[in-house]
Amino acid sequence: MGDRERQLRDRGQSPRGRGISSARTGRHAPDLIVGGSSGIGLELAKDLSAGGDKVIVTSRSIASAERTSDELGNGAQGFALDVSPSRKASRTS
């Protein structure tokens, strides 16, 4: 970690420009990744976690979300979440 990255982390900021610092605690809010148990979401979760960020991954399957959070380590958490629409969108002309 370079000097600039260390300075940003000490101030509660992410060196990648992500993360929200709380004025009271100076800590980052965790990164929430919807669909974080596979594909691009999983790769993003791995990158953020490897960079020291706390991540929350969601998946439609609680088993997948928990398995992913266990693999990530670093305090990662997994939750079941389905954000798909309850009805298919219909096309209007």
mmCIF file as gemmi writes it, N, C-alpha and C atoms, coordinates in Angstrom:
data_model
loop_
_atom_site.group_PDB
_atom_site.id
_atom_site.type_symbol
_atom_site.label_atom_id
_atom_site.label_alt_id
_atom_site.label_comp_id
_atom_site.label_asym_id
_atom_site.label_entity_id
_atom_site.label_seq_id
_atom_site.pdbx_PDB_ins_code
_atom_site.Cartn_x
_atom_site.Cartn_y
_atom_site.Cartn_z
_atom_site.occupancy
_atom_site.B_iso_or_equiv
_atom_site.pdbx_formal_charge
_atom_site.auth_seq_id
_atom_site.auth_asym_id
_atom_site.pdbx_PDB_model_num
ATOM 1 N N . MET Axp A 1 ? 0.85 -1.17 0 1 0 ? 1 A 1
ATOM 2 C CA . MET Axp A 1 ? 0 0 0 1 0 ? 1 A 1
ATOM 3 C C . MET Axp A 1 ? 0.899 1.238 0 1 0 ? 1 A 1
ATOM 4 N N . GLY Axp A 2 ? 0.619 2.17 -0.905 1 0 ? 2 A 1
ATOM 5 C CA . GLY Axp A 2 ? 1.404 3.392 -1.015 1 0 ? 2 A 1
ATOM 6 C C . GLY Axp A 2 ? 0.993 4.422 0.018 1 0 ? 2 A 1
ATOM 7 N N . ASP Axp A 3 ? 1.758 5.495 0.083 1 0 ? 3 A 1
ATOM 8 C CA . ASP Axp A 3 ? 1.482 6.557 1.052 1 0 ? 3 A 1
ATOM 9 C C . ASP Axp A 3 ? 0.103 7.167 0.849 1 0 ? 3 A 1
ATOM 10 N N . ARG Axp A 4 ? -0.248 7.431 -0.407 1 0 ? 4 A 1
ATOM 11 C CA . ARG Axp A 4 ? -1.552 8.045 -0.697 1 0 ? 4 A 1
ATOM 12 C C . ARG Axp A 4 ? -2.689 7.128 -0.249 1 0 ? 4 A 1
ATOM 13 N N . GLU Axp A 5 ? -2.578 5.833 -0.566 1 0 ? 5 A 1
ATOM 14 C CA . GLU Axp A 5 ? -3.612 4.881 -0.145 1 0 ? 5 A 1
ATOM 15 C C . GLU Axp A 5 ? -3.722 4.836 1.371 1 0 ? 5 A 1
ATOM 16 N N . ARG Axp A 6 ? -2.593 4.839 2.059 1 0 ? 6 A 1
ATOM 17 C CA . ARG Axp A 6 ? -2.579 4.796 3.517 1 0 ? 6 A 1
ATOM 18 C C . ARG Axp A 6 ? -3.252 6.045 4.101 1 0 ? 6 A 1
ATOM 19 N N . GLN Axp A 7 ? -2.963 7.203 3.517 1 0 ? 7 A 1
ATOM 20 C CA . GLN Axp A 7 ? -3.577 8.447 3.989 1 0 ? 7 A 1
ATOM 21 C C . GLN Axp A 7 ? -5.092 8.406 3.818 1 0 ? 7 A 1
ATOM 22 N N . LEU Axp A 8 ? -5.552 7.907 2.667 1 0 ? 8 A 1
ATOM 23 C CA . LEU Axp A 8 ? -6.994 7.822 2.428 1 0 ? 8 A 1
ATOM 24 C C . LEU Axp A 8 ? -7.648 6.861 3.407 1 0 ? 8 A 1
ATOM 25 N N . ARG Axp A 9 ? -7.04 5.708 3.627 1 0 ? 9 A 1
ATOM 26 C CA . ARG Axp A 9 ? -7.602 4.73 4.571 1 0 ? 9 A 1
ATOM 27 C C . ARG Axp A 9 ? -7.652 5.313 5.978 1 0 ? 9 A 1
ATOM 28 N N . ASP Axp A 10 ? -6.598 6.038 6.38 1 0 ? 10 A 1
ATOM 29 C CA . ASP Axp A 10 ? -6.568 6.638 7.712 1 0 ? 10 A 1
ATOM 30 C C . ASP Axp A 10 ? -7.696 7.645 7.908 1 0 ? 10 A 1
ATOM 31 N N . ARG Axp A 11 ? -8.119 8.287 6.831 1 0 ? 11 A 1
ATOM 32 C CA . ARG Axp A 11 ? -9.219 9.257 6.895 1 0 ? 11 A 1
ATOM 33 C C . ARG Axp A 11 ? -10.575 8.595 6.68 1 0 ? 11 A 1
ATOM 34 N N . GLY Axp A 12 ? -10.614 7.269 6.536 1 0 ? 12 A 1
ATOM 35 C CA . GLY Axp A 12 ? -11.882 6.573 6.343 1 0 ? 12 A 1
ATOM 36 C C . GLY Axp A 12 ? -12.364 6.616 4.917 1 0 ? 12 A 1
ATOM 37 N N . GLN Axp A 13 ? -11.463 6.826 3.962 1 0 ? 13 A 1
ATOM 38 C CA . GLN Axp A 13 ? -11.826 6.863 2.557 1 0 ? 13 A 1
ATOM 39 C C . GLN Axp A 13 ? -11.176 5.697 1.837 1 0 ? 13 A 1
ATOM 40 N N . SER Axp A 14 ? -11.803 5.275 0.76 1 0 ? 14 A 1
ATOM 41 C CA . SER Axp A 14 ? -11.268 4.18 -0.026 1 0 ? 14 A 1
ATOM 42 C C . SER Axp A 14 ? -10.3 4.723 -1.069 1 0 ? 14 A 1
ATOM 43 N N . PRO Axp A 15 ? -9.159 4.07 -1.276 1 0 ? 15 A 1
ATOM 44 C CA . PRO Axp A 15 ? -8.235 4.532 -2.301 1 0 ? 15 A 1
ATOM 45 C C . PRO Axp A 15 ? -8.805 4.415 -3.71 1 0 ? 15 A 1
ATOM 46 N N . ARG Axp A 16 ? -9.85 3.645 -3.884 1 0 ? 16 A 1
ATOM 47 C CA . ARG Axp A 16 ? -10.479 3.494 -5.201 1 0 ? 16 A 1
ATOM 48 C C . ARG Axp A 16 ? -11.632 4.476 -5.364 1 0 ? 16 A 1
ATOM 49 N N . GLY Axp A 17 ? -11.806 5.391 -4.406 1 0 ? 17 A 1
ATOM 50 C CA . GLY Axp A 17 ? -12.851 6.392 -4.529 1 0 ? 17 A 1
ATOM 51 C C . GLY Axp A 17 ? -14.218 5.891 -4.115 1 0 ? 17 A 1
ATOM 52 N N . ARG Axp A 18 ? -14.293 4.693 -3.559 1 0 ? 18 A 1
ATOM 53 C CA . ARG Axp A 18 ? -15.577 4.151 -3.115 1 0 ? 18 A 1
ATOM 54 C C . ARG Axp A 18 ? -15.62 4.182 -1.598 1 0 ? 18 A 1
ATOM 55 N N . GLY Axp A 19 ? -16.789 3.993 -1.063 1 0 ? 19 A 1
ATOM 56 C CA . GLY Axp A 19 ? -16.945 3.921 0.378 1 0 ? 19 A 1
ATOM 57 C C . GLY Axp A 19 ? -17.465 5.222 0.943 1 0 ? 19 A 1
ATOM 58 N N . ILE Axp A 20 ? -18.247 5.103 1.97 1 0 ? 20 A 1
ATOM 59 C CA . ILE Axp A 20 ? -18.82 6.26 2.626 1 0 ? 20 A 1
ATOM 60 C C . ILE Axp A 20 ? -18.289 6.277 4.044 1 0 ? 20 A 1
ATOM 61 N N . SER Axp A 21 ? -17.742 7.371 4.443 1 0 ? 21 A 1
ATOM 62 C CA . SER Axp A 21 ? -17.187 7.495 5.773 1 0 ? 21 A 1
ATOM 63 C C . SER Axp A 21 ? -18.216 8.131 6.697 1 0 ? 21 A 1
ATOM 64 N N . SER Axp A 22 ? -18.401 7.546 7.846 1 0 ? 22 A 1
ATOM 65 C CA . SER Axp A 22 ? -19.312 8.111 8.833 1 0 ? 22 A 1
ATOM 66 C C . SER Axp A 22 ? -18.589 9.207 9.61 1 0 ? 22 A 1
ATOM 67 N N . ALA Axp A 23 ? -19.241 10.342 9.758 1 0 ? 23 A 1
ATOM 68 C CA . ALA Axp A 23 ? -18.634 11.455 10.499 1 0 ? 23 A 1
ATOM 69 C C . ALA Axp A 23 ? -18.397 11.083 11.955 1 0 ? 23 A 1
ATOM 70 N N . ARG Axp A 24 ? -19.253 10.229 12.503 1 0 ? 24 A 1
ATOM 71 C CA . ARG Axp A 24 ? -19.104 9.87 13.923 1 0 ? 24 A 1
ATOM 72 C C . ARG Axp A 24 ? -17.997 8.864 14.148 1 0 ? 24 A 1
ATOM 73 N N . THR Axp A 25 ? -17.895 7.857 13.282 1 0 ? 25 A 1
ATOM 74 C CA . THR Axp A 25 ? -16.949 6.776 13.535 1 0 ? 25 A 1
ATOM 75 C C . THR Axp A 25 ? -15.724 6.824 12.65 1 0 ? 25 A 1
ATOM 76 N N . GLY Axp A 26 ? -15.821 7.502 11.492 1 0 ? 26 A 1
ATOM 77 C CA . GLY Axp A 26 ? -14.705 7.506 10.56 1 0 ? 26 A 1
ATOM 78 C C . GLY Axp A 26 ? -14.56 6.186 9.831 1 0 ? 26 A 1
ATOM 79 N N . ARG Axp A 27 ? -15.542 5.317 9.936 1 0 ? 27 A 1
ATOM 80 C CA . ARG Axp A 27 ? -15.479 3.997 9.301 1 0 ? 27 A 1
ATOM 81 C C . ARG Axp A 27 ? -16.253 3.992 7.995 1 0 ? 27 A 1
ATOM 82 N N . HIS Axp A 28 ? -15.886 3.063 7.147 1 0 ? 28 A 1
ATOM 83 C CA . HIS Axp A 28 ? -16.578 2.872 5.873 1 0 ? 28 A 1
ATOM 84 C C . HIS Axp A 28 ? -17.923 2.191 6.105 1 0 ? 28 A 1
ATOM 85 N N . ALA Axp A 29 ? -18.877 2.535 5.289 1 0 ? 29 A 1
ATOM 86 C CA . ALA Axp A 29 ? -20.088 1.737 5.215 1 0 ? 29 A 1
ATOM 87 C C . ALA Axp A 29 ? -19.724 0.507 4.385 1 0 ? 29 A 1
ATOM 88 N N . PRO Axp A 30 ? -20.288 -0.652 4.686 1 0 ? 30 A 1
ATOM 89 C CA . PRO Axp A 30 ? -19.967 -1.828 3.872 1 0 ? 30 A 1
ATOM 90 C C . PRO Axp A 30 ? -20.464 -1.651 2.44 1 0 ? 30 A 1
ATOM 91 N N . ASP Axp A 31 ? -19.805 -2.33 1.515 1 0 ? 31 A 1
ATOM 92 C CA . ASP Axp A 31 ? -20.223 -2.32 0.117 1 0 ? 31 A 1
ATOM 93 C C . ASP Axp A 31 ? -21.29 -3.393 -0.076 1 0 ? 31 A 1
ATOM 94 N N . LEU Axp A 32 ? -22.45 -3.01 -0.579 1 0 ? 32 A 1
ATOM 95 C CA . LEU Axp A 32 ? -23.548 -3.94 -0.843 1 0 ? 32 A 1
ATOM 96 C C . LEU Axp A 32 ? -23.504 -4.34 -2.303 1 0 ? 32 A 1
ATOM 97 N N . ILE Axp A 33 ? -23.388 -5.638 -2.554 1 0 ? 33 A 1
ATOM 98 C CA . ILE Axp A 33 ? -23.309 -6.14 -3.918 1 0 ? 33 A 1
ATOM 99 C C . ILE Axp A 33 ? -24.485 -7.078 -4.16 1 0 ? 33 A 1
ATOM 100 N N . VAL Axp A 34 ? -25.45 -6.591 -4.937 1 0 ? 34 A 1
ATOM 101 C CA . VAL Axp A 34 ? -26.62 -7.399 -5.28 1 0 ? 34 A 1
ATOM 102 C C . VAL Axp A 34 ? -26.196 -8.357 -6.384 1 0 ? 34 A 1
ATOM 103 N N . GLY Axp A 35 ? -26.452 -9.651 -6.191 1 0 ? 35 A 1
ATOM 104 C CA . GLY Axp A 35 ? -25.999 -10.651 -7.155 1 0 ? 35 A 1
ATOM 105 C C . GLY Axp A 35 ? -24.517 -10.931 -6.996 1 0 ? 35 A 1
ATOM 106 N N . GLY Axp A 36 ? -24.049 -10.91 -5.768 1 0 ? 36 A 1
ATOM 107 C CA . GLY Axp A 36 ? -22.617 -11.041 -5.503 1 0 ? 36 A 1
ATOM 108 C C . GLY Axp A 36 ? -22.093 -12.456 -5.387 1 0 ? 36 A 1
ATOM 109 N N . SER Axp A 37 ? -22.916 -13.451 -5.677 1 0 ? 37 A 1
ATOM 110 C CA . SER Axp A 37 ? -22.432 -14.827 -5.52 1 0 ? 37 A 1
ATOM 111 C C . SER Axp A 37 ? -21.974 -15.456 -6.831 1 0 ? 37 A 1
ATOM 112 N N . SER Axp A 38 ? -22.078 -14.714 -7.945 1 0 ? 38 A 1
ATOM 113 C CA . SER Axp A 38 ? -21.614 -15.261 -9.222 1 0 ? 38 A 1
ATOM 114 C C . SER Axp A 38 ? -21.314 -14.134 -10.208 1 0 ? 38 A 1
ATOM 115 N N . GLY Axp A 39 ? -20.623 -14.48 -11.254 1 0 ? 39 A 1
ATOM 116 C CA . GLY Axp A 39 ? -20.368 -13.55 -12.348 1 0 ? 39 A 1
ATOM 117 C C . GLY Axp A 39 ? -19.615 -12.296 -11.943 1 0 ? 39 A 1
ATOM 118 N N . ILE Axp A 40 ? -20.01 -11.181 -12.55 1 0 ? 40 A 1
ATOM 119 C CA . ILE Axp A 40 ? -19.356 -9.905 -12.298 1 0 ? 40 A 1
ATOM 120 C C . ILE Axp A 40 ? -19.481 -9.499 -10.834 1 0 ? 40 A 1
ATOM 121 N N . GLY Axp A 41 ? -20.643 -9.755 -10.229 1 0 ? 41 A 1
ATOM 122 C CA . GLY Axp A 41 ? -20.839 -9.414 -8.824 1 0 ? 41 A 1
ATOM 123 C C . GLY Axp A 41 ? -19.854 -10.12 -7.915 1 0 ? 41 A 1
ATOM 124 N N . LEU Axp A 42 ? -19.598 -11.394 -8.204 1 0 ? 42 A 1
ATOM 125 C CA . LEU Axp A 42 ? -18.633 -12.155 -7.407 1 0 ? 42 A 1
ATOM 126 C C . LEU Axp A 42 ? -17.228 -11.591 -7.58 1 0 ? 42 A 1
ATOM 127 N N . GLU Axp A 43 ? -16.85 -11.276 -8.804 1 0 ? 43 A 1
ATOM 128 C CA . GLU Axp A 43 ? -15.516 -10.713 -9.039 1 0 ? 43 A 1
ATOM 129 C C . GLU Axp A 43 ? -15.357 -9.367 -8.351 1 0 ? 43 A 1
ATOM 130 N N . LEU Axp A 44 ? -16.406 -8.549 -8.372 1 0 ? 44 A 1
ATOM 131 C CA . LEU Axp A 44 ? -16.369 -7.271 -7.673 1 0 ? 44 A 1
ATOM 132 C C . LEU Axp A 44 ? -16.228 -7.491 -6.167 1 0 ? 44 A 1
ATOM 133 N N . ALA Axp A 45 ? -16.988 -8.442 -5.627 1 0 ? 45 A 1
ATOM 134 C CA . ALA Axp A 45 ? -16.903 -8.748 -4.194 1 0 ? 45 A 1
ATOM 135 C C . ALA Axp A 45 ? -15.494 -9.2 -3.813 1 0 ? 45 A 1
ATOM 136 N N . LYS Axp A 46 ? -14.885 -10.033 -4.646 1 0 ? 46 A 1
ATOM 137 C CA . LYS Axp A 46 ? -13.522 -10.494 -4.374 1 0 ? 46 A 1
ATOM 138 C C . LYS Axp A 46 ? -12.543 -9.325 -4.369 1 0 ? 46 A 1
ATOM 139 N N . ASP Axp A 47 ? -12.68 -8.438 -5.364 1 0 ? 47 A 1
ATOM 140 C CA . ASP Axp A 47 ? -11.784 -7.291 -5.475 1 0 ? 47 A 1
ATOM 141 C C . ASP Axp A 47 ? -11.917 -6.366 -4.266 1 0 ? 47 A 1
ATOM 142 N N . LEU Axp A 48 ? -13.146 -6.048 -3.9 1 0 ? 48 A 1
ATOM 143 C CA . LEU Axp A 48 ? -13.368 -5.147 -2.772 1 0 ? 48 A 1
ATOM 144 C C . LEU Axp A 48 ? -12.879 -5.763 -1.464 1 0 ? 48 A 1
ATOM 145 N N . SER Axp A 49 ? -13.183 -7.041 -1.272 1 0 ? 49 A 1
ATOM 146 C CA . SER Axp A 49 ? -12.77 -7.72 -0.051 1 0 ? 49 A 1
ATOM 147 C C . SER Axp A 49 ? -11.247 -7.808 0.036 1 0 ? 49 A 1
ATOM 148 N N . ALA Axp A 50 ? -10.606 -8.12 -1.081 1 0 ? 50 A 1
ATOM 149 C CA . ALA Axp A 50 ? -9.14 -8.203 -1.103 1 0 ? 50 A 1
ATOM 150 C C . ALA Axp A 50 ? -8.513 -6.845 -0.808 1 0 ? 50 A 1
ATOM 151 N N . GLY Axp A 51 ? -9.228 -5.763 -1.145 1 0 ? 51 A 1
ATOM 152 C CA . GLY Axp A 51 ? -8.735 -4.417 -0.867 1 0 ? 51 A 1
ATOM 153 C C . GLY Axp A 51 ? -9.001 -3.954 0.551 1 0 ? 51 A 1
ATOM 154 N N . GLY Axp A 52 ? -9.626 -4.822 1.351 1 0 ? 52 A 1
ATOM 155 C CA . GLY Axp A 52 ? -9.861 -4.493 2.75 1 0 ? 52 A 1
ATOM 156 C C . GLY Axp A 52 ? -11.252 -3.968 3.057 1 0 ? 52 A 1
ATOM 157 N N . ASP Axp A 53 ? -12.1 -3.822 2.037 1 0 ? 53 A 1
ATOM 158 C CA . ASP Axp A 53 ? -13.456 -3.337 2.274 1 0 ? 53 A 1
ATOM 159 C C . ASP Axp A 53 ? -14.325 -4.447 2.867 1 0 ? 53 A 1
ATOM 160 N N . LYS Axp A 54 ? -15.27 -4.059 3.696 1 0 ? 54 A 1
ATOM 161 C CA . LYS Axp A 54 ? -16.281 -4.991 4.2 1 0 ? 54 A 1
ATOM 162 C C . LYS Axp A 54 ? -17.372 -5.085 3.141 1 0 ? 54 A 1
ATOM 163 N N . VAL Axp A 55 ? -17.783 -6.286 2.816 1 0 ? 55 A 1
ATOM 164 C CA . VAL Axp A 55 ? -18.796 -6.45 1.778 1 0 ? 55 A 1
ATOM 165 C C . VAL Axp A 55 ? -19.989 -7.244 2.288 1 0 ? 55 A 1
ATOM 166 N N . ILE Axp A 56 ? -21.135 -6.932 1.711 1 0 ? 56 A 1
ATOM 167 C CA . ILE Axp A 56 ? -22.355 -7.693 1.921 1 0 ? 56 A 1
ATOM 168 C C . ILE Axp A 56 ? -22.764 -8.182 0.545 1 0 ? 56 A 1
ATOM 169 N N . VAL Axp A 57 ? -22.861 -9.493 0.382 1 0 ? 57 A 1
ATOM 170 C CA . VAL Axp A 57 ? -23.289 -10.059 -0.897 1 0 ? 57 A 1
ATOM 171 C C . VAL Axp A 57 ? -24.699 -10.605 -0.768 1 0 ? 57 A 1
ATOM 172 N N . THR Axp A 58 ? -25.463 -10.446 -1.831 1 0 ? 58 A 1
ATOM 173 C CA . THR Axp A 58 ? -26.808 -11.004 -1.853 1 0 ? 58 A 1
ATOM 174 C C . THR Axp A 58 ? -26.938 -11.959 -3.026 1 0 ? 58 A 1
ATOM 175 N N . SER Axp A 59 ? -27.855 -12.876 -2.864 1 0 ? 59 A 1
ATOM 176 C CA . SER Axp A 59 ? -28.169 -13.86 -3.888 1 0 ? 59 A 1
ATOM 177 C C . SER Axp A 59 ? -29.611 -14.296 -3.66 1 0 ? 59 A 1
ATOM 178 N N . ARG Axp A 60 ? -30.241 -14.821 -4.692 1 0 ? 60 A 1
ATOM 179 C CA . ARG Axp A 60 ? -31.593 -15.353 -4.478 1 0 ? 60 A 1
ATOM 180 C C . ARG Axp A 60 ? -31.569 -16.552 -3.544 1 0 ? 60 A 1
ATOM 181 N N . SER Axp A 61 ? -30.426 -17.211 -3.459 1 0 ? 61 A 1
ATOM 182 C CA . SER Axp A 61 ? -30.268 -18.388 -2.609 1 0 ? 61 A 1
ATOM 183 C C . SER Axp A 61 ? -29.439 -18.029 -1.38 1 0 ? 61 A 1
ATOM 184 N N . ILE Axp A 62 ? -29.991 -18.266 -0.206 1 0 ? 62 A 1
ATOM 185 C CA . ILE Axp A 62 ? -29.248 -17.997 1.027 1 0 ? 62 A 1
ATOM 186 C C . ILE Axp A 62 ? -27.997 -18.865 1.106 1 0 ? 62 A 1
ATOM 187 N N . ALA Axp A 63 ? -28.094 -20.105 0.607 1 0 ? 63 A 1
ATOM 188 C CA . ALA Axp A 63 ? -26.934 -20.998 0.641 1 0 ? 63 A 1
ATOM 189 C C . ALA Axp A 63 ? -25.786 -20.425 -0.191 1 0 ? 63 A 1
ATOM 190 N N . SER Axp A 64 ? -26.095 -19.889 -1.364 1 0 ? 64 A 1
ATOM 191 C CA . SER Axp A 64 ? -25.058 -19.294 -2.226 1 0 ? 64 A 1
ATOM 192 C C . SER Axp A 64 ? -24.464 -18.046 -1.579 1 0 ? 64 A 1
ATOM 193 N N . ALA Axp A 65 ? -25.306 -17.219 -1.007 1 0 ? 65 A 1
ATOM 194 C CA . ALA Axp A 65 ? -24.831 -15.989 -0.374 1 0 ? 65 A 1
ATOM 195 C C . ALA Axp A 65 ? -23.92 -16.303 0.808 1 0 ? 65 A 1
ATOM 196 N N . GLU Axp A 66 ? -24.313 -17.252 1.622 1 0 ? 66 A 1
ATOM 197 C CA . GLU Axp A 66 ? -23.501 -17.61 2.786 1 0 ? 66 A 1
ATOM 198 C C . GLU Axp A 66 ? -22.192 -18.289 2.378 1 0 ? 66 A 1
ATOM 199 N N . ARG Axp A 67 ? -22.259 -19.142 1.369 1 0 ? 67 A 1
ATOM 200 C CA . ARG Axp A 67 ? -21.043 -19.813 0.881 1 0 ? 67 A 1
ATOM 201 C C . ARG Axp A 67 ? -20.053 -18.766 0.355 1 0 ? 67 A 1
ATOM 202 N N . THR Axp A 68 ? -20.561 -17.809 -0.402 1 0 ? 68 A 1
ATOM 203 C CA . THR Axp A 68 ? -19.698 -16.755 -0.943 1 0 ? 68 A 1
ATOM 204 C C . THR Axp A 68 ? -19.085 -15.915 0.168 1 0 ? 68 A 1
ATOM 205 N N . SER Axp A 69 ? -19.894 -15.525 1.155 1 0 ? 69 A 1
ATOM 206 C CA . SER Axp A 69 ? -19.352 -14.706 2.245 1 0 ? 69 A 1
ATOM 207 C C . SER Axp A 69 ? -18.298 -15.473 3.04 1 0 ? 69 A 1
ATOM 208 N N . ASP Axp A 70 ? -18.495 -16.773 3.209 1 0 ? 70 A 1
ATOM 209 C CA . ASP Axp A 70 ? -17.495 -17.597 3.899 1 0 ? 70 A 1
ATOM 210 C C . ASP Axp A 70 ? -16.189 -17.634 3.103 1 0 ? 70 A 1
ATOM 211 N N . GLU Axp A 71 ? -16.307 -17.771 1.781 1 0 ? 71 A 1
ATOM 212 C CA . GLU Axp A 71 ? -15.117 -17.817 0.932 1 0 ? 71 A 1
ATOM 213 C C . GLU Axp A 71 ? -14.378 -16.48 0.934 1 0 ? 71 A 1
ATOM 214 N N . LEU Axp A 72 ? -15.117 -15.387 0.969 1 0 ? 72 A 1
ATOM 215 C CA . LEU Axp A 72 ? -14.495 -14.068 0.953 1 0 ? 72 A 1
ATOM 216 C C . LEU Axp A 72 ? -13.766 -13.757 2.249 1 0 ? 72 A 1
ATOM 217 N N . GLY Axp A 73 ? -14.33 -14.217 3.367 1 0 ? 73 A 1
ATOM 218 C CA . GLY Axp A 73 ? -13.727 -13.91 4.656 1 0 ? 73 A 1
ATOM 219 C C . GLY Axp A 73 ? -13.799 -12.417 4.942 1 0 ? 73 A 1
ATOM 220 N N . ASN Axp A 74 ? -12.873 -11.889 5.697 1 0 ? 74 A 1
ATOM 221 C CA . ASN Axp A 74 ? -12.757 -10.453 5.983 1 0 ? 74 A 1
ATOM 222 C C . ASN Axp A 74 ? -14.066 -9.849 6.483 1 0 ? 74 A 1
ATOM 223 N N . GLY Axp A 75 ? -14.858 -10.634 7.221 1 0 ? 75 A 1
ATOM 224 C CA . GLY Axp A 75 ? -16.098 -10.114 7.786 1 0 ? 75 A 1
ATOM 225 C C . GLY Axp A 75 ? -17.241 -9.99 6.798 1 0 ? 75 A 1
ATOM 226 N N . ALA Axp A 76 ? -17.106 -10.59 5.615 1 0 ? 76 A 1
ATOM 227 C CA . ALA Axp A 76 ? -18.174 -10.52 4.615 1 0 ? 76 A 1
ATOM 228 C C . ALA Axp A 76 ? -19.443 -11.178 5.15 1 0 ? 76 A 1
ATOM 229 N N . GLN Axp A 77 ? -20.58 -10.653 4.718 1 0 ? 77 A 1
ATOM 230 C CA . GLN Axp A 77 ? -21.869 -11.203 5.121 1 0 ? 77 A 1
ATOM 231 C C . GLN Axp A 77 ? -22.674 -11.551 3.879 1 0 ? 77 A 1
ATOM 232 N N . GLY Axp A 78 ? -23.524 -12.562 3.984 1 0 ? 78 A 1
ATOM 233 C CA . GLY Axp A 78 ? -24.362 -12.964 2.866 1 0 ? 78 A 1
ATOM 234 C C . GLY Axp A 78 ? -25.82 -13.018 3.261 1 0 ? 78 A 1
ATOM 235 N N . PHE Axp A 79 ? -26.679 -12.527 2.375 1 0 ? 79 A 1
ATOM 236 C CA . PHE Axp A 79 ? -28.122 -12.506 2.618 1 0 ? 79 A 1
ATOM 237 C C . PHE Axp A 79 ? -28.868 -12.925 1.366 1 0 ? 79 A 1
ATOM 238 N N . ALA Axp A 80 ? -30.038 -13.512 1.565 1 0 ? 80 A 1
ATOM 239 C CA . ALA Axp A 80 ? -30.909 -13.841 0.44 1 0 ? 80 A 1
ATOM 240 C C . ALA Axp A 80 ? -31.696 -12.592 0.056 1 0 ? 80 A 1
ATOM 241 N N . LEU Axp A 81 ? -31.765 -12.323 -1.242 1 0 ? 81 A 1
ATOM 242 C CA . LEU Axp A 81 ? -32.498 -11.17 -1.742 1 0 ? 81 A 1
ATOM 243 C C . LEU Axp A 81 ? -32.899 -11.442 -3.186 1 0 ? 81 A 1
ATOM 244 N N . ASP Axp A 82 ? -34.166 -11.286 -3.47 1 0 ? 82 A 1
ATOM 245 C CA . ASP Axp A 82 ? -34.656 -11.455 -4.835 1 0 ? 82 A 1
ATOM 246 C C . ASP Axp A 82 ? -35.269 -10.132 -5.276 1 0 ? 82 A 1
ATOM 247 N N . VAL Axp A 83 ? -34.63 -9.476 -6.219 1 0 ? 83 A 1
ATOM 248 C CA . VAL Axp A 83 ? -35.129 -8.183 -6.69 1 0 ? 83 A 1
ATOM 249 C C . VAL Axp A 83 ? -35.793 -8.292 -8.062 1 0 ? 83 A 1
ATOM 250 N N . SER Axp A 84 ? -36.035 -9.517 -8.5 1 0 ? 84 A 1
ATOM 251 C CA . SER Axp A 84 ? -36.694 -9.671 -9.796 1 0 ? 84 A 1
ATOM 252 C C . SER Axp A 84 ? -38.141 -9.212 -9.69 1 0 ? 84 A 1
ATOM 253 N N . PRO Axp A 85 ? -38.676 -8.667 -10.794 1 0 ? 85 A 1
ATOM 254 C CA . PRO Axp A 85 ? -40.063 -8.195 -10.76 1 0 ? 85 A 1
ATOM 255 C C . PRO Axp A 85 ? -41.023 -9.367 -10.559 1 0 ? 85 A 1
ATOM 256 N N . SER Axp A 86 ? -42.118 -9.101 -9.873 1 0 ? 86 A 1
ATOM 257 C CA . SER Axp A 86 ? -43.062 -10.188 -9.62 1 0 ? 86 A 1
ATOM 258 C C . SER Axp A 86 ? -43.839 -10.547 -10.875 1 0 ? 86 A 1
ATOM 259 N N . ARG Axp A 87 ? -43.976 -9.602 -11.794 1 0 ? 87 A 1
ATOM 260 C CA . ARG Axp A 87 ? -44.623 -9.874 -13.083 1 0 ? 87 A 1
ATOM 261 C C . ARG Axp A 87 ? -43.701 -9.463 -14.203 1 0 ? 87 A 1
ATOM 262 N N . LYS Axp A 88 ? -43.807 -10.166 -15.296 1 0 ? 88 A 1
ATOM 263 C CA . LYS Axp A 88 ? -43.002 -9.79 -16.454 1 0 ? 88 A 1
ATOM 264 C C . LYS Axp A 88 ? -43.505 -8.483 -17.01 1 0 ? 88 A 1
ATOM 265 N N . ALA Axp A 89 ? -42.585 -7.651 -17.437 1 0 ? 89 A 1
ATOM 266 C CA . ALA Axp A 89 ? -42.956 -6.376 -18.029 1 0 ? 89 A 1
ATOM 267 C C . ALA Axp A 89 ? -43.611 -6.633 -19.377 1 0 ? 89 A 1
ATOM 268 N N . SER Axp A 90 ? -44.675 -5.927 -19.629 1 0 ? 90 A 1
ATOM 269 C CA . SER Axp A 90 ? -45.318 -6.073 -20.937 1 0 ? 90 A 1
ATOM 270 C C . SER Axp A 90 ? -44.985 -4.859 -21.79 1 0 ? 90 A 1
ATOM 271 N N . ARG Axp A 91 ? -44.86 -5.114 -23.057 1 0 ? 91 A 1
ATOM 272 C CA . ARG Axp A 91 ? -44.501 -4.047 -23.985 1 0 ? 91 A 1
ATOM 273 C C . ARG Axp A 91 ? -45.754 -3.298 -24.414 1 0 ? 91 A 1
ATOM 274 N N . THR Axp A 92 ? -45.677 -1.98 -24.362 1 0 ? 92 A 1
ATOM 275 C CA . THR Axp A 92 ? -46.82 -1.177 -24.822 1 0 ? 92 A 1
ATOM 276 C C . THR Axp A 92 ? -46.454 -0.5 -26.116 1 0 ? 92 A 1
ATOM 277 N N . SER Axp A 93 ? -47.438 -0.354 -26.988 1 0 ? 93 A 1
ATOM 278 C CA . SER Axp A 93 ? -47.183 0.283 -28.284 1 0 ? 93 A 1
ATOM 279 C C . SER Axp A 93 ? -47.714 1.68 -28.306 1 0 ? 93 A 1
